[in-house]
Structures are given as structure tokens and as C-alpha cells.
């Protein structure tokens, strides 16, 4: 039975095929171009079929999996099942891919509503990607630095350190803080960097930090995103 994870996987595969078609267009011969275009078309048909079957209406374009964990965790706290509502929370693996995903899924592609959450440094990628996809009027939300920074600010350094201890990461944190490179950074910056020092840690803490938030302390970009879905 198809589910939203199947749709996410199909979209990711479609985007990869589309990227290959465009990257190889100048090098491939006519036959190769036709084969690539046919593969891209088949992948697109599969995504379109799944979108219809699952009644997908909105796609949330996110830079990485930690952002997706945070969005899903906040939705769960509000008693919402985004997949059942026709909302696909999609991690693109980097903000530079937003133009491709917006083109394939937005008004020029599947015709789905687009939204998203990004870091301040990646705002331009999102703005241009949405504009080129004909979705300039569709809103996305921007974190001051990144989502981890927003969450650490909302919780406070002391509370985040308590959560790190509860997760069994106090010893790695202490080792990290002893590094000379961390001495001149403020406590919030050090915690933010610590979350990215081990594969999978940022993803795990995306959920942990959101689940620990007081209801009135949810960062504005994350709160606005969920409220608009």
C-alpha cells in the first residue's frame, strides 16, 4: 500500500533523474537524450500517480532531515498527522536543490502548493527557486541563522545541556568543549556546533529539542510554517 514515504522516495528519484538529464544533455547523443527523457517522464508519471492516490496537496521543502524531524515532531505535539492531511514533508539534501524540486512539484510541474523552511544564508536559493517555478506568491519561512540556533535560543543553553545529558551525550559534549577552537565561541554557538559533529546527531536532536519546547516558546519560523499547513 502506498504511503507518504513512498511518495518522498519517488520524488527524490525523479529529481535525481531530472538532474542527470540536464547535466548530461550536452554530452549525450540524440538517442541517449531520448532515453534519459523517457526515464524522467516515467519517473514523473509515477510521482503524479502517487500524488493523486495519496491526495497530496502541499509539499514542505526542507534543507535536511533534522529540519524534517523538527517539523514532524511539532506537528505531532499539536495532534496533527501531516501525511493524512495531504502534506509531504520533504528533505532535499541541501538548499541548492530547491529550484529543481520547486519546478517539478510546483505550478509548472505537479501543481502542488509549495512552502518550506530555510536558513538565512539560503534565503536566496529559495526565493529564486520559487520564482522560477512560478511560485513566487507561495510563502516559505526563514530561520535567523539555522533551525538549531532558533531552538537553542528558545530553550536556553542550560535546558539544552540538560537534554544532552539525558540523551547520554554529556561526555562527548565535554570533550568537544575542551577543544581550543571552541574557547572563543559563546555557549549557544558551541552547542550548535556540537549538534553537527557526529552523523545523525543533528537529526536526533531536531526532534528532541522540539519535544522539549514550551508551547509559547516555539520559534516563529517553525510555528508559522505549521500554522500555514
C-alpha positions as CSV (number, residue, x, y, z in Angstrom):
1,X,0.0,0.0,0.0
2,X,1.4,3.4,-1.0
3,X,2.2,5.8,1.8
4,X,3.9,9.3,2.1
5,X,7.3,7.7,2.4
6,X,6.8,6.0,-1.0
7,X,5.9,9.4,-2.4
8,X,9.0,11.0,-0.9
9,X,11.2,8.3,-2.3
10,X,9.6,8.6,-5.8
11,X,10.1,12.4,-5.8
12,X,13.8,12.0,-4.8
13,X,14.3,9.5,-7.5
14,X,12.6,11.8,-10.1
15,X,14.7,14.7,-9.0
16,X,17.9,12.7,-9.4
17,X,16.9,11.5,-12.9
18,X,16.0,15.1,-13.9
19,X,19.3,16.3,-12.7
20,X,21.1,13.7,-14.7
21,X,19.2,14.6,-17.8
22,X,20.2,18.2,-17.5
23,X,23.8,17.6,-16.5
24,X,24.4,15.1,-19.4
25,X,22.4,16.9,-22.1
26,X,25.4,18.4,-23.8
27,X,27.4,15.2,-23.8
28,X,24.8,12.6,-24.7
29,X,23.8,11.8,-28.3
30,X,20.2,12.1,-29.5
31,X,19.4,8.5,-28.6
32,X,20.8,9.0,-25.2
33,X,18.8,12.2,-24.7
34,X,15.6,10.4,-25.7
35,X,16.3,7.5,-23.3
36,X,17.0,9.9,-20.5
37,X,13.9,12.0,-21.2
38,X,11.8,8.8,-21.3
39,X,13.2,7.7,-17.9
40,X,12.5,11.2,-16.5
41,X,9.0,11.0,-17.9
42,X,8.3,7.6,-16.4
43,X,9.6,8.8,-13.0
44,X,7.3,11.8,-13.2
45,X,4.3,9.7,-14.1
46,X,5.0,7.5,-11.1
47,X,5.1,10.6,-8.8
48,X,2.0,12.0,-10.3
49,X,0.1,8.7,-9.8
50,X,1.2,8.5,-6.1
51,X,0.3,12.2,-5.5
52,X,-3.2,11.5,-6.8
53,X,-3.6,8.3,-4.8
54,X,-2.4,9.9,-1.6
55,X,-4.3,13.2,-2.2
56,X,-1.1,15.2,-1.8
57,X,-1.8,18.9,-1.8
58,X,1.2,20.6,-0.2
59,X,5.0,19.9,-0.2
60,X,7.2,21.3,2.5
61,X,10.7,21.8,1.0
62,X,13.4,21.4,3.7
63,X,17.2,21.5,3.5
64,X,17.9,18.4,5.6
65,X,16.5,15.6,7.7
66,X,17.0,17.4,11.0
67,X,14.5,20.0,9.8
68,X,12.0,17.3,8.8
69,X,12.3,15.7,12.2
70,X,11.6,19.0,13.9
71,X,8.5,19.7,11.7
72,X,7.1,16.2,12.2
73,X,7.7,16.5,16.0
74,X,5.9,19.8,16.3
75,X,3.0,18.5,14.2
76,X,2.7,15.5,16.5
77,X,2.7,17.8,19.5
78,X,-0.3,19.5,18.0
79,X,-2.0,16.2,17.4
80,X,-1.7,16.5,13.6
81,X,-0.9,13.8,11.1
82,X,0.5,15.8,8.2
83,X,0.6,12.8,5.8
84,X,-3.1,12.2,6.4
85,X,-3.7,15.9,5.7
86,X,-2.0,15.6,2.3
87,X,1.2,17.3,3.4
88,X,4.5,15.9,2.3
89,X,7.5,16.9,4.5
90,X,10.4,16.5,2.1
91,X,14.1,16.7,2.9
92,X,16.0,17.7,-0.3
93,X,19.6,17.2,1.0
94,X,20.6,20.8,0.6
95,X,19.1,24.2,-0.2
96,X,20.7,24.3,-3.7
97,X,18.2,21.7,-4.9
98,X,15.2,23.8,-4.1
99,X,14.9,25.1,-7.7
100,X,14.7,21.6,-9.1
101,X,12.1,20.4,-6.6
102,X,10.0,23.5,-6.9
103,X,10.0,23.2,-10.7
104,X,9.0,19.5,-10.6
105,X,6.4,19.8,-7.9
106,X,5.0,23.4,-8.1
107,X,2.8,25.2,-10.6
108,X,5.0,24.3,-13.6
109,X,5.1,20.6,-12.6
110,X,2.6,18.7,-10.5
111,X,0.7,21.8,-9.5
112,X,1.1,21.3,-5.7
113,X,1.3,24.1,-3.2
114,X,4.8,24.7,-2.0
115,X,6.2,26.0,1.3
116,X,9.4,25.5,3.2
117,X,11.9,26.4,5.9
118,X,15.4,27.5,5.3
119,X,18.5,29.1,6.9
120,X,19.0,32.8,6.5
121,X,22.1,32.1,4.3
122,X,19.9,30.0,1.9
123,X,17.1,32.5,1.6
124,X,18.2,33.5,-1.9
125,X,18.1,29.9,-3.2
126,X,14.5,29.5,-2.0
127,X,13.4,32.9,-3.3
128,X,14.9,32.3,-6.8
129,X,13.8,28.7,-6.9
130,X,10.2,29.6,-6.1
131,X,10.1,32.5,-8.5
132,X,11.5,30.4,-11.4
133,X,8.9,27.7,-10.7
134,X,6.1,30.2,-10.9
135,X,5.5,30.0,-7.1
136,X,6.7,33.5,-6.1
137,X,3.4,34.0,-4.2
138,X,3.8,30.9,-2.1
139,X,5.4,31.5,1.3
140,X,8.5,30.0,2.9
141,X,9.9,30.7,6.3
142,X,13.4,31.8,7.3
143,X,15.4,31.0,10.4
144,X,17.7,33.7,11.8
145,X,20.8,31.5,11.5
146,X,19.5,28.0,11.2
147,X,16.8,25.9,12.9
148,X,19.2,24.5,15.6
149,X,20.1,28.1,16.6
150,X,16.4,29.0,16.8
151,X,15.7,26.0,19.0
152,X,18.7,26.6,21.3
153,X,17.7,30.2,21.7
154,X,14.1,29.2,22.6
155,X,15.1,26.6,25.1
156,X,18.2,28.3,26.6
157,X,21.7,26.9,27.0
158,X,21.0,25.4,30.4
159,X,18.0,23.4,29.2
160,X,19.7,22.2,26.1
161,X,22.7,20.9,28.2
162,X,20.1,19.1,30.4
163,X,18.7,17.4,27.3
164,X,22.2,16.5,26.1
165,X,22.8,14.9,29.5
166,X,19.5,13.0,29.3
167,X,20.4,11.7,25.8
168,X,23.7,10.3,27.1
169,X,25.9,12.8,25.2
170,X,27.4,14.7,28.2
171,X,30.8,13.1,27.9
172,X,31.1,13.9,24.1
173,X,29.9,17.4,24.8
174,X,32.6,18.0,27.5
175,X,35.3,16.6,25.2
176,X,34.1,18.9,22.4
177,X,34.1,22.0,24.7
178,X,37.7,21.4,25.6
179,X,38.8,21.9,22.0
180,X,40.8,25.1,21.6
181,X,38.7,26.2,18.7
182,X,35.6,26.4,20.9
183,X,37.1,28.7,23.6
184,X,36.2,32.0,21.9
185,X,32.7,31.0,20.9
186,X,29.7,31.8,23.1
187,X,27.8,28.8,24.8
188,X,25.0,28.9,22.2
189,X,27.4,28.7,19.3
190,X,29.3,25.8,20.9
191,X,26.1,23.8,21.4
192,X,25.0,24.5,17.8
193,X,28.3,23.2,16.5
194,X,28.3,20.2,18.8
195,X,25.0,19.0,17.3
196,X,26.6,18.8,13.9
197,X,29.8,16.9,15.0
198,X,28.5,13.4,14.6
199,X,26.5,11.8,11.8
200,X,22.8,11.5,12.8
201,X,23.1,13.7,15.9
202,X,21.6,16.8,14.4
203,X,18.7,14.7,13.1
204,X,18.0,13.1,16.5
205,X,18.2,16.4,18.3
206,X,15.8,18.0,15.8
207,X,13.1,16.0,17.4
208,X,14.5,16.1,21.0
209,X,14.7,19.9,21.1
210,X,11.2,20.4,19.7
211,X,9.6,18.0,22.1
212,X,11.1,19.9,25.0
213,X,9.8,23.3,23.9
214,X,7.2,25.1,26.0
215,X,4.1,25.8,23.8
216,X,4.7,29.5,23.9
217,X,8.4,29.2,23.0
218,X,8.2,27.6,19.6
219,X,10.5,29.6,17.2
220,X,8.4,31.9,15.0
221,X,9.6,30.4,11.6
222,X,8.7,26.9,12.7
223,X,5.4,28.0,14.3
224,X,4.5,30.0,11.2
225,X,5.2,27.0,8.9
226,X,3.0,24.6,10.8
227,X,0.2,27.2,11.2
228,X,0.1,27.7,7.4
229,X,-0.3,24.0,6.6
